[in-house]
Amino acid sequence: MTEADPILSSLLTLTRKDQVVEVRIITQDGIGSGYYNNPAKLAQAVKILDSNPQIKGIYITLNEISPALLARRENRIIMRLTKKDATTADHDITRRVWLPIDIDPKRPSGVSSSDEEHAAAFRKADEIAAYLTSLGWPAPLRADSGNGAHLLYRIDLPNDDDSRELIKSCLHTLHLLFSDEVCTVDCANFNAARIWKLYGTTSRKGDNTTERPHRKACLFAGPERLTLVPDSDLHRLGKIFPKEPEKMTRTGKEEPVTDLATWLTSHDLGYVAKPYADGTLYILDQCPFSDAHQDGAYAIQFSSGAIFAGCHHDSCGGGTQRWRDLKRMYDGTIDIEDRLKKLRRDRILDKAVYEGRVPASLSDPGIEEKAERILTTADPIPYMLDTFSQDHEGDRVVAECLIMSLASRSVINSKGLHVSITGESGKGKSHAIDTMMNLVPPEVRLSGRMSDKALFYIKDLQPGMVIALDDVTLSDQMQEILKGVTTSFQRPFTYRTVSKDRNAVTCTIPERCVWWIAKVEGAGDDQVFNRMLTAWIDDSEEQDKRVLSRMLAEAARPPDTRGEDREDVLVVREMWRKLEPAFVLIPYAERIQFQSASNRRNPDMLLDLIKTHAILMQFQRERTIRDGMVCISATHEDFSEAVRLYDALNGETGGQSTKLTRREATLITSIEKLGLVEMTVPELQKITGWASSSLYKLLNGYNSRGNTYSGLLEKCPAISVYERSVTTGEDGRTIHRKTKVYAWDSSLYAAWVKGGAVSLRDEPGDNERDFSDHDPFDPDSDSPLDLDDPYDSNDSSPINESDSHDHGDCRMGSDTLEVSKYTSGQPGHSGHPDQPGTECLNGQDGQDCQERSVSEAVRENEVDFCTSEAGASQSKPADITQNSTYTYVHSSTPLCEAEHTLTQTGSDEHLRPRPYVCGSASAEHTSHNLLNAGENELSEADSERIFSASCRNHASLPISQIRPSDFTRISGWPSKVRCAVCGRAHTVYSCTKSDLKNEEEPVMLCEECYNRAASRHVARLVMLPTLDLHMMKRVDRDLGRCQVCNTFAVAWYDSSAQTGLCESCYARELSRLNKERGVL
């Protein structure tokens, strides 16, 4: 090989003189191709292209092709082929001259190999070359592919079907012998027109990083003169592993081996198991027949039970049947009858335990005791999730949906919770279902894969079984069955059809069965989709890294030979057995408010989530017997946990309200973030990096195997399409063509995504409290004044003595206690509803507080607050409009004077009332009375106030010290770290500023407190008088953050002054100018 030009050197080595070769170039934008019979010209052209970082790889055809193909593109390259431009096919090959062996290290797709993985591929290549040399093969060419290793053996075969099968069998044999968890031998290189890496060029997969760099492929070793591999050696390699032998007749009391893996393990014979034909191949770590060599021994058990054992080496029989010899070497002449009796006894016991006829807990009383202790004194859900996480990385939202689905079987008045899991292929949908299936008692799970028509022939379906359909194409019949069983959850479902013999078949699905469906594109039929909890599998890059880390850790871990389930798995199964069917009551159901009731099934799902959480906590809930039926009363905790999961399914981990898949939601997020108004598929390609056909399917929908899948044009009202004529010029020619343009309406999108908000109203009279016995100036009082609301505990200054008074019957201004707010996962959009509130008005004559809606007060540009004799009535500044942000708490008046806080949530800019309690009462005294009250006397409102006081104890920062720019939104599941301002859990913003960070626990904010901090920040700003609002134009593209508040996105821009304002700052300044001009 010459150092001067490795590309030309490799071409001269791999091809004969005047041989026609196709070169193929893989780029980001498509595929290029050319044909050459001049190696020098080819090397020169390729050398220039290889310097372009957009080129992912350059390849050539290995085998000889028809010279007539040179006329397609004679000694030139077209960089982007069209559909009419042909490339080399298998029938264009005239003769096979190379056996290509590609050893590739296992790693995530789309990335280059690390140095360690690269070195492992070379070690594997050395093993393969040494093995083939021991079989009498000549020395090969050795090469570096840039990411793995290549071996090239010279052959001479015609291009026919027999040669194709011969090469395929040789590669398959090497794959069985040498592929492992680190490297694999590619079996797909058997086709005649296979393209091969051109040595001397760069392999570019993914980004060029320090850990995974781009490398040049090179041909670095080979004999001075290549020798052909004889055809007989090829046939010998291809036929090393035998076909299924006939079962050997047993003599005397010889024990049969039904499970070869168990037999090998019992005799300490190490092996690597691989699928082979319809059985299993076991590559033995050490040859048991000879000490002269280590490798070469194997054993195969076919599906019929027949076993073949042998060794490749001639000294050990050269692949002849030696199973009987191997068995006698280890079994000897032991008492076969005793071993058979023990095996039968153990097998019967294992089967009984598996089928649920003998509970596993009977063999270990500690399992039953632990399961009962968790159900009665702890929360079983975290234990189940932790057990799930032992075998599956991440996807806890998916796991929690599956847990709630299982629990719905025990709720008598449940309509059933079924789960649809969507996500990209290979991201863990099947593994998540299999892992959760392992936690289900065997007697209620329908294990194994199942076709959609199998339900017609299964005879042993039982009520309450778990049925999983994993990537099964749902026929029309199956979709109709799914619609029926999900609607008819509490009673058996009967479906009548005909068999292939045209005989009537009645399919009966028992009651209370739950269905889990895992598919890339969802259930197919939208009516099926609407009946299920729609969860997304986590396919983020961070999740990929965590999964890879776990895979590598498991590869380095020694095997677990116990063959038993872990204790935590048995405990979870026992918990499911101990759950009793019960009717769940929701006492506060009439106070639950939904922002949107367009999908009538979503309220049912939320109610069922409340019921299933209560049934899992049934031994810790109030139980009554009504007409012989056990009834469980759900608590506010069940509501909060159900809403948390419901919100997650409406946010970053599911599309419960929108019914979008993760890929569709990602596309919409990209459009919304960039502020696009019109876009074409090529433009979206540049933004997302996805294929054109994938984007077209996402937007327009598609048909697959007779099923119709809806696109965003049908699902999302914010997207519309029209055709537009486009004129392009190239080489002096003008081309007119039509293209589809997709339009985006942000206002329609904001209205569409906010339909998932759920809240819980206070009961009438909950806010009326008598605090006449409280001394507000008691220095021993530890509790803050406004027990009812932990949100503004840090906003108020100490109350002066002159302000001490009795507020009498001052009432709460709002009857709504917000429990949950749906955030769609798209930045800048909040799904919070405009809920009417009330305010306290106190005239000079001391009249009672009167109710008036906040929206009316906003229209009049004033908000008055209930005040005492020492405090004057405070008004909202008149320059605050309905679309602006205003947060105000007076520092020298009781908290009842600031009964409402107007806040902005995202770019929807809704004004929302927050309730406050009159502040002249003693929190400590009230809390003491509540805690010493009888259990039956403690009202729900008192419980809420005690909970608020508990949250207050975890608050560490006042809202005035929070700067929105110091916090970033976390991805995925909300954190359970408590909010630094209000003290509540489920936070979504993390501090990035070093002086606020805590080494023990991160500083976190909930959605509510972050929005309030942002609103306060914007409201305090005073703009320069030189800014001319008349020069500003509304923009719909991404121009960064507002140059005044540095918090929200730019919505108005002055191109001459190069200044941008957000909606809040623009509305505030416009209101101020209108007031100065006397315009209301």
N, C-alpha and C positions, 0 to 999 in steps of 0.2 A: 504494500500500500504506500503510495507516495504521500508525503506530508503536505505537498504543495496544494493539491486539489483532492481532498477525500471523496468528494461527490463523483468526480470523473473516475477515480480509482475504483469505487464501489460499482459503478456502472459497467466498467470493463470486466470486473470479476463476476458479476451476476448475469451478464448477457454475452451472447456470441456476436461475432462481427456481422454488421448489417441487419441485426435483429430489430424488428419494430417493437417499440415499447410505448405503452400509454403512461403518461404522468398525470396524476390527479392531485389537485390542490384543495384542501379543506379550509374555508375561510368563515368569518362570522356571518357573511352575507349570502353564502351559497357555496357551490362547488365549481372549480375550474378544471379544465382538461386539455390535453394536447397529445399528439403522437409524434414520435421521433425515431429516425433510424440513424441519427448522427449523435453519438454520446457527447461529443464536445459541445455541440450547440445546446443540447439538453442541460448539461452541467452549467453552462454559462447562464442560461435563462433561469434555472432553478436557484442559482447562487444569488441572483438579484432579488428574487421573490422571498428567499429565506430571511432576508434582512428586514422584511415587513412584519411588525409584531401582530398584525391582524391575521396573518396566516397561521392557522392552528396546526397544520401538518401537511407534509408532502409525501406522496406515495407513488409507487410504480407497480406495474403488473410483473409478477415473477415468471410465469410460464410463457411459452412462445405463443404469439398471437398471429393471426392471419396478416400477411403483408398488405392486403387490400385495405386494411383499416387506416393506413397512413394517409389516404386521401381524405379522410374526415377533417383532419387539422394537421396538415403536413408541416412538421418542424415549427409549430407555433402553438400558443396556448390561448384559449378563451377563458377568461377569468370568471364568467358567470354563465353557466349553461342554462338553456331553456328546456322546456319539456320535449322539444323536438330534437335536441342534441343528444345523440346516443353515446354510450360508453361501452367498454368491453364487456361482453356477456360470456357465460360458460361455453356456449357453442362456438365462440370466436377463437377459442384456444385450440391450437393444432397439436400440441404435445405437452405432457407434464414433465418438467425437468427438475423441480425442487420439492422436497418434503419440508414444509415450514413448521417449526415448533416454536410457539410463543409462550414464554413463561412470564406471567404478569402478577405482581404482588396485589393482594386484596387491599382495597382502600375505598374511601367514598368516591362515587363517580364524579367526573368532571374536574379532578385535581391531579397534579403530578405526584409522583411517589416521593417519599422522604428518602434520605440517604440510607437509613436502616432498611426500609422496604426494598430499595434498589439493590442493596447488597444481598438481601435474602433471595432475590430472584436469581442472582448470579450463583449463589450456593446451590440452589435447586437445579440450575442448568448444569452445574458440574456433576450433580448426582445422576441426572438423566444421561448425560454423555458417558459417564463411567459405566452405567448399566448397559447402554447400547453397545459400548465397546466390548463388554463382557460377553455379549451375544455374537460378537464377530463383526460388528459394523465398522466401517472406516471412520476416520476422523472427520468431524463436521466443520463448517464455517461457524465461528462464534462472533456474536455481535451484541451491541448495546442498543436497545430500542429507544433509549432516552428515559424510560420509566421502568423497564424490565430487561429481560434477556431473550436473545434469539439463538436458535440452533438451526442451521440449514444443511440438509443432507441432499447430495446430488442423486437423482433418480432418472429413469428413462421409461416412461409409461405412456400408452396412448390415452387420449381424452375420451373415455367411454364410461359407462355406468359401473363396470367392474372395477376400474381404477379408482373411481370416486368412492365406492364402498370400501376398497382396500385402504385408501388414505384415511378415510373416516374411522375405520376400525383401529388403525395404528394410533391415531391421535386419542381415541377414546381409551385405549389400553394405557397409554402414558398418563392420561388424566386420572384413571382409577388408581394407578400405582403411585403417583407422585403429588397429586393435588392435595392440599391440606388447608388448615385455617389461615396460613400465611400467604401462600402462593397457589396459583392455579394454572394448569396447562389448558390453553384455549383449544376447545374441540371444534370451533367453527371455521377453521382454516382449511377445510377439505374441498371447498369448491374450486374449480379450475381457474376462474378469473379473479381469485383473491388478490387484492392489492396489498403491498408490503411497504413498510417504512423505507424511504430512500436514505441510505446512510450518508452522513455528512450534513444533514439538515436538522432543524431544531424541532423538538416536540414541545408543543405548548398546550397544556391542559390547565385550565384555571389561571389564576394569577401567579406571577413569578415571585415567590416569597422565599425567605431564608430557609424555612423548614421544608418547603416543597418547591425547589427551583426548577426552571426549564433547563433541559439538557440537550446536547446534540447527540443524535444517534450516530454510531460509528461501527465499522467493521474492523475488529482488532486482532483476530487470530484465525488461522486456518492452515491446512497443509500446503506445501508447495505445489502439489498436484492433486486435484480432487479425484476421488475414486467413487464409482457408482455403487449404490447399495443394491445388492442382488434382489431380484423379485422374491426369491425364496425367503430371504430374511424379512422382507416386508410382510409376507403371508404368515410367517411364524410369529411375528410380533402381534399381528392382528388377531391371531387365533389362540393367544396365550390362555385367556379365560374361556372355560368350556361352556357348552350349552347344558341345559338341565339334564342330569343323569337319571337313570331309573332308580327307584328306591331299592336299597339293598335289603335282602331278606335277613331277618334277625334269627340268630341261632340261640337255643337254650333260653336262658333268662337274661339275655342282653337288654340293657335299658335303652329305650329310644331317647333321642335328644330332640325335644320340641322347640327349645329356645337356644340357639347356638350361642348367642351373646352371653346368656347366663352361664352356659357351660364353660365358655372360655374364661369368663371372669372368675368362676369358682376354682379354676385350676391356675390362676395367676398368669394367664396368657394375655399380654397386652395387645391391643389392636386399635385400628382406626376403621370405623364403619362407614361405608359408602353405599348408595343405592346402585344396584346392578340388575339389569333386565327388570323382572318383577320381583326380585328378592333383594338380599343384602350381601355385599362383599365385605369381608373382614381382612384387612391387610395386617398381618401379624408383625409385631415389633421385632421378634427374634425367631429365626427359623428353628422349629423344634426337631427337625429331622437331621440336622448336621451342625457341628460346631465350626465348620470350615468357613462359613459365611453367615451374615446376619439377616440380610434382606432376601426377598424372593418368595417367602411362604405366605399362603393365603388360605381362606376358607370361605365358601359361599353357601348360604342357605336360600333356596328358592321358595317361592310362594307355596308350592305343594308340600314343603317340609323336607324335600330331598337336600342332602348336603354333599358338597364336593370340597375336598382339601387337597392341596398339593404345593409344589414349589417349582419356580421357573428354572432353577439350575439343573443341568444334566445330571449332576452327582446325586440329586434328590429325586430323580425320576423324570425330570424335564416336563412337568405339567401333568403327570399321570395321577389317577385317583389314589389318594392315600388317606382318606378319612378313617377307614377302619384301623389303619396302623396308628394314626394319631389318637384315636379313642382308646385303643388298648394300652398305649403308652401311659395314659393318665388315669383311666378308670380301673385297670387291672382286673382282679377277680374279687372285688368287694361284694358284700351281701346286697344283691340287686333288689331283692324283695323288700327289705327294710327301707331302702332309699325310695322305692316306688310308693310305699305306703305313706311315707313322710311327705313326698312331693304331692300325692293326691290330697292328703289332709290339708296341707298349706294352700294348695290351689283352690280347694273348696271354700276355705275360710276367706281367702282373698276375694273370691268372687262374691261371696255373701256380703262382705263389707262394701265392695264396690257397688253392688246392686242395692245397697241400703237396707237389706234384710237384717244385718247385724251392724249396728252403729259402731263407727270406729272408736267412739269415746268409751265403749265398754272395756276395751283393752287398756285404757289409761284413764282412770277416774279423774286425774288432774285436769284433763282437757275439758270435761264437762263442768268442773268446778270453776275453772278460769273463765269459760264462756259465760256462765251465770253471773260471775262477779262483775264482768265488764258490762253486761246488759243492765244490771241493777245499780251499779255505783259509778259508772264512767260513761263516756260517749263512745258507742261502738263504731261510729263512722270513721273517725281518725285511725282506729286500729285496723279496720278493713282496708283503708287507703294505704296505710303503711305496709300492710301485708302485700297488697297489690304492687307497691313500689319495690318490694324485694325482687320481683321477677320482671317488672316492666318499668322502663325509665320514663318519668314525666306522665303527661296526659291524665292528671288527677281529675280534671273536669269530666273527661270521658268516663273515668272509673266511677265518679260519684253519680253520673247519670245511670250507669249500669246498676249501681247499688240501689238507687231509688226505684229503678225498674223492677228489680228483684223484690224489694219491699212492698211494692204495690200489690203483689199477689196475696199479701196478708191483710190488706185493707178491704173490708167487706163492701164499703160504699165507694170504692175506687173505680174509675173508668179505665184504668190500665195505663201504665207508662211504658211505651216501647221506644227503642233507641235506634236512630239512624246515624251512622258514623261515616263521614266523608273525608277525603284527603287524597293526596297524591299517592301513586302506587309505590309500594316499598317503604312507607313511612310508619308502619306499625299498627295498622287497623286490625289485621288478623291476629297479631300477637296480643293486642290489648284484649280482644274478645276471648282468646284462648286462656290468657292469664286469669281473667275474671271467671271463666267457666271452671277453672281448677278450684276456685273458692266456693263453688256451688256444690251442695251435696249430690253425689252421683245419682241418687234415685230421682232427682227432678231435672236433670239436664239431658238433653238430647245430644250426646257427644258425637264428634266426627263431622265431616263435611256432608252436605246434603244437597241434592239437586232440587229444583223448585217443584218437580213432579213427584218427588219421593213421598210427599204427604198423602198422596192418594193410596199408598200401599203400606204405610206404617201402621201396624196393628196395635202397638202397645203404648200409644200416647196416653199420658196421664194428666189430670187437671193440675195446673200450676207449673207445668214444665217450661224450661227455658229453651227456645229454639233460635238458633243462629244461622243466618244465611250470609256466607262470606263470599263476596264478589260473584254471586250467582246472578245470571241474567234472568230477570223476573219475566215470565211469560204473562200474557194477558190473563190467563186463568189464575196465576199466582197473585197478581195484583188485585184481582177481584176478591180473592180469599183474604188477602191482607186487609183490604178495606172492611171486609165483613168481620174478621176476628178482632180487629182493633175497635170496632164499634160495638160488637157483641162480646165484651170482655167478661161479663158476669154470668153468661150462659153459654152452653155449647153452640158451636156454629156448624151448620150442615150445608154442604155444597155438593150438588149432584152433577155428574158429568158422565162421559162414556169412555171406556177403555179403547185400546187400539183394536180390539176385536168387536167393537161397537156394542159392548155389553154395558149396562147401567152400573155406575160406580157411585156410591154414596160416601163422601169424605166428611167425617165428623171430627172437628177440632175441639178438644175439651175446653171447658171454661178456665179463665184465669191464667192462660198461657201468655208469656211475654216473648216478644220478638226483637231480636237484635240484627240489624242489617248493616253490613259494611260494604260500601261501594265507592269507587273513585268519584262518580258523578251523581251520587245520591240514589234515591229509590226509584227514580224514573218518573212515575206518575205523581203529579203534584198533589193529588188527593191522598195518596199514600204518605207523601212527605209531610203534609199538614197534620197527620195524626200521630207524629212521633216527636220525641225530643231530638233536635238536630244538633249534634255536636261535631266539632272539627278535630281531627287528629293534629297534633302539633308537628308541623313540618318546617319549623324555623331552623335557621342555621345553628342557633345555640342548642336546640334539641338534638340536631345531628351530631354536634360535638359531644354532648353528654352520652348519647347512645354509643358512639364510637369508643369513648373512654370506658364505658361499661363492657363493651365487647372485648376490648383489649385486656381489661382486668380479668374477665372470665377466662380468656384464653391462657392467662398466666396462672390460673388457679388450678390446684390438683383436683382430680375427679371426685365426686361424691358417690361412693359405692354402696351407700346404705340402701338405696332404692326405696326409701320411705318418704312420705310427705313431711314437711316441716311442722313443728308444733303450732306455729301461728296459722298455718293453712287449716289444720284440723280444728283449731279453736273457732275460726270464722265459719267453717261448715257447721259446727255445733251450734253457733249462735243462730244461724238460719233455721236450724231444726227447732230451736226453743221459742222462736217468735210465734205467738198465737194469733189467729185471725181475730180481728176486732173491728168494730164500727167506730170511726173517728169523727168526733164533733169539732167544729171550728166555731167557738162562741162569738168571735168577733168578725165573722164572715161578712156580715152586712156593712161593716165599716171599711172593707177593702175597696180601694178605688183603682180603676184601670184608666190610663189615659186614652187608650183606644180599645174598642170592643169589636173591631172589624172582623178579626179572626176569632170566632166563638170557641174554638178549641183551645186557644192559649189560656184563657181563664180556667178551664177545666184542668189543664196541665199544672198551673200554679197551685190550685187547690189540692190536686193530687200530690204535689211535692210537699205541701204542708202536712198532708195526711201521712205520707210515707216517712217523713222525718219523725212525726209523732209516734208512728207504729214501731220504729226502731228504738225509740225511747219509752216504749209502753210501760216498762216496769218502773219508770220514774215519773209517770204522769198520773193524773187523777183518773181512777177507774170506777165505773158504776155498772150495774147490771140492770138492763131495761128489757123486759119481756124475754128474759133468758139470754139476752145478747150482751156480750162484753162491749162497753163503750169507753173510748179514750177521749179525753178533752185535750185538744191542741193548745199550746201556750204561745205567747208572743215570740219566744225563742224559736219555735218551729216555723213561725211566719218569717222571721228574720233570716234563718238559714235557707228556707225555700226561696226567698226573694234574692238572696245572694247567688244561689245557683241559677235562678231564672235570669238574673242580670248578666251572669257570665255567658249564658246561652244566647243572650241578645247583644253580646259585645265581641270580645276578641277571641272567644273560643266556641262560638256557635252562631247560627242564624235563625233563632226560634221565631222571631217576628217577620224578618225579611225573607226567610227560606233561601238564603244565599249560601252557596258553598264558599269555602275559604278562598279559593282562587277568584271567584266572582267578587267577593268582598275586598280582596287585595287590589283588584283592578279599579273598583270604585274608589277606594281610598287613594290610589295614585291620582285618579282624575280630580278628586276633590282637593287634595293637598296642592296640586299644581295649579288649581284654579282654571282648568281648561273649560272652554265654552263650546268649541267645535274641534273635532279630531277625526282622523282617518286611521285605518288599520296600520299603515306603515308608520304613522306617528306614534301610535301606541306600541308598536314593536320597539321603537327606539327607547321609549320610556321604560317598558317592562323587560325587554330582552326575550319575550316569548315568541313562539312561532306564529306566523300569520294565520295558519289554519286554526290554531288553538284560540286565538283572539276572535276570529270570525265565529267559531262555535260558541264561545262565551257570550258574545253579543247577540247572535241570531238564533242560537239553539241548533240542534241537529237530530238526526235519526240514526239509531244504532240498533241493529238486530231486531228491527221492528218496533223499537221503543222510541218515543219522542221525548227529547229533553229540552225544556224551556231555556231560553236565553235571557239576558238582561233586558232586552227590548220588551219581553213579556212580563218579567218580574218587577222591574224598577221603573216607575213612572217618570223619573228624572231623565231618562235617556230616550231620545227619538232619533230618527234617521231620515235623511233625504238624499237625493242624487244631485250631483253637481258636475258640470263640465269642466274639465281641466285641460289646459293647453300647455304642452311641453315642447321644447326645441332641442334637437340634437343633430349635429353634423349638417346644419343648415336646413333641416327639415322641421316642419311643424306638425305635431301630432295632437289630435283632439280625441279625448276619451272621457267616459263617464266614470265617476267614482262615488262610493257611498261615504257620506259625511254623517257622523254621529254627533248630535247636539246634547249638551248637558245643562240642566236647570238646577242650580244649587238650592233655590227656594223650595222647589218641589221635593228635592231630596231631603231637606231639613224637615219638611212636614211628614215625609214618608217614614223616616227612621225614628221619629220620636214616639212611636206608638207603643213602646214597651214599658213606660213608667208605671210603677205600682206604688201606692201609698196607703196609709192606714189612718182614718180619722179618729180624733179623740171622741170619747163619749160625752154627751152633754153634761156639764157640771163638773167635769174632771179638773177644770182650771180654777174652780172657786175654792179658795183656801183662807182660813182665818189665822193671821199671824200676829194677833194683838198681844200675845204674851212674850214676844221676842224683843230682846234689847239689841239693836243693831250695832251698838258700840261695845259689846262684851268682848274684851281682849282675848278671852279663852275660846271664843268661837272659831273653830277650824274650817267650817264648811262655808263655801261661798253663798252669796245671797240668793241668786236665782237658780234654785235647785232644778227647775224644770228644763232649763236649756243650758247645756254645757258649751254651746258654740261661742258665746260671747263672754265667757268668764274672765277673760284677760283684757277685755275692752274697756271696762269701767274702772274709774278711779275710786278711792275710798270716799264714802259719803260723809259730808260734813254734819256736825251735830245739829246745825240749824235746819237740816233737811229731814230730821227724824220726825215721823208722824205716822198716823194710822191711815192707811189707804182705804180702809173699809172694804167694799165689795168690788173693787176694780177687777175687771174680768180680762181673761186672755183675749187677745185680738184676733186669733185665728182658731178655727176648729179643726185644723188639719195638722197632723203630726206626720212629717214626711219620713218614711222608713227606707225607701229605696228610690234611686234615680237612675234611669236607664241611660247609659252612655254608649253609643253605637260602636265605639272603638275608633271612630273617625275623628281626628283632631278638629277641634273647633265646633263640634256639634253636640248639643245636649238635648236629650229627649224630655226635658222637664215640662210639665203642663203649666199653663197660666191658671192658678187656682185662686179663686176669690178669697180675700181675707177680710177682717174687720179691724177697726181701730177704736181706741178709747178717746172720746171727746169730753172734756170737762169744762162747762161754762162757769161764769162767775157766781151763778146762783146755786152751784153745787149739784146740778142735775146729774142723773145716772149716765154711765157710759152708753153711748149710742153706737150702733153698728153701721159701718159704711164700708163699701168695698174699696180695696186699695187701688183698683183700676180707676175708680171714680176720682179718688184723691190725686192720682197721678195726672189725670186729665186736667184737674184744676191747679196743677203745679204746686200742691201743698199737701203735707201730711202732718197732722197735729197729733200730739201724744198726750196721754193721760198724765196730768201733773198734780203736784201737791200745792199747798198754799205758798210754800217757799220756792217753788220752781215755776218759771214762766213756760208757757206753751211754746214748743219748738216747731218750726216749720221747715220742710224740705226746701232748699234754695230753688228759686223759680227757674233757674237756668238748666235744671235737670229735666230732660225729656224722657218719654217712655222708652226710648231706645238707648238711653245713656245709663251710666253706672253710678250708683250713689250708696254709700255705706256710712251711717251716721249713728254714733252713740254719744250723748252728751256726758261730759265727765263730771259734772257737778250736780246731777239730778239722779233720783232713784231709777232703777232699771225699768220700771214700768213706764217711764217717760219715753223710752226708746222701744216701743212695743213691736215695731216692725223694722226689719232691716231689708233694704232693697238691694238685691245683688244681681250680678250678671253671671250666667253660667254659659261659658263658651261664647260663640258668635251668634247664638240664637237671641241673646240679650233679653231674656224674659225677666220681668220684675217679680220677685217672689217674696211673700211675707214670711217672716220667721217669728214664732211665738215667744214671748217673754213673760215671766211671772213678776207680779208686783214685788218690789224689792225691799219692803220694810219688815219682812218676816225673818225669823231666826232659822237658818238651815240646820244648825246643830240641834235646836230644840225640836224642830219638826222631824228630823231624822231619828232623834231619840224616841219620840212618841211613836213613829211608824214602826221602829224595830221592836218596841215593847208591846205593840198591839197584838191582839189575838190573831191567829192564823186566818180565821174566818172573817176578821174585820179588815184585813189588808186589801184595799181596792187595787184595780189594775193601774189607776193613775198614780197611787202611792208607790207601786212597784216601779213604774217608769221613773218616778222622781228619785228613788233610791238608786236605780241604774244610772241616772244622770249624775248623781253625786259620786258614784264609783268612777265614772268616766272622768269627772273633774280631777280626781286624785292623780290621774295619769298625765294630765296636761302639764307641760313644762315651759312653753313659750307663749307670750302674748301675740295676738295677731298683728300688732303694730311692728313687731320685729321681723316679720316674714316678708321677704322680697321674692316675688314670683320668679325672677330670673335666676335665683339660686337653686331652683328645683326643676327636675325633669321627670316626665311620666315614665313609670316602669312598664315593662311589657308583660303580657300574660295575666296570670291569676293575681288578684289583689293581695297585698301583704297583710298579715295579721298583726304586724307591729302597730301599736296604737298611735293615733294622731298626736303630734306634739302640741296642738292647740286645743282640740276639744276632748282628747283622751279616748276617742272611740277607735275600734279596730277597723280593719278593711281599708287600708290606705293605698293610694295609687301614685303618689308623688314622692320622690326621694331627693334629699338634699345633696348638692354637689359642692357646696362651699365648705372649705376646710375648718373655719372657725366655729361652724355650727355642728360639725360632725361629732358623734359620740362613739368612743371606741367600743363600748359594750353593746350599744343598740343604735341603729341608724336613725336619723331624724326624718320622720315621714309625715306626710299630710294626706288627709282624706280629700275627696273631690270637692266637698262643700267648703272646707277651709281654704283650699287653694283658690277657688273661685272668688271667695270673699276677699282674700288677700290681693288678688289681681284687681278686683273692683275698687278696693281702697286705694291701691297704688294709682290707678287711672284717675280716680276722683280728686286726688290731691294735686294733680299736675296743673300748672298755669302756663299757657302757651305764650310765645312771643307775639307782640302785636303786629309784627311785620308780615305775618302769614296771611295770604289772601285766599280765602276759601273759594272765591269765585273762579280762581284759576285751576281748581282741582277737578279732576275727572275720575269717575269710578273706574276701577280696573278689575279685571277678572283673571289676572295672572299672578304668579308668585313673585312679589317684590320684597320679601323678607318681613321683618317685624316693623311695627309703628315706630317712627323716629322720635316720638314724644314719650310714650309709655314703655316702649321696648317689650311689650307683653303680647299684644294681639297682632294678627296679620294685617298688612297694609290693604286697605279697601279704597282709599282715595289718594290720588297722586297728582302733584304739580310738576310737570316735566320741565318747566323753565327754572323753577327753584330746586328741582330734584329732591322734593320733600314728599313723604308719604305719611298718611294718618290712618289709624284703624277706625272702625265704625264708631266706637265709643268716644274717642277724642274728637272726631269730626262732629258727631251729634252734640257733644258738650259745647264746642265752640260755636256751632251754628245756633244753638239755643241762646248762648250768651249774646251773640250779635243781634238776634231777633229781639231780645229783651231790651237792648240798648236802643234799638230803633222803634220801640213801642209796638212791635209786632208780636201778637200772642200766638 
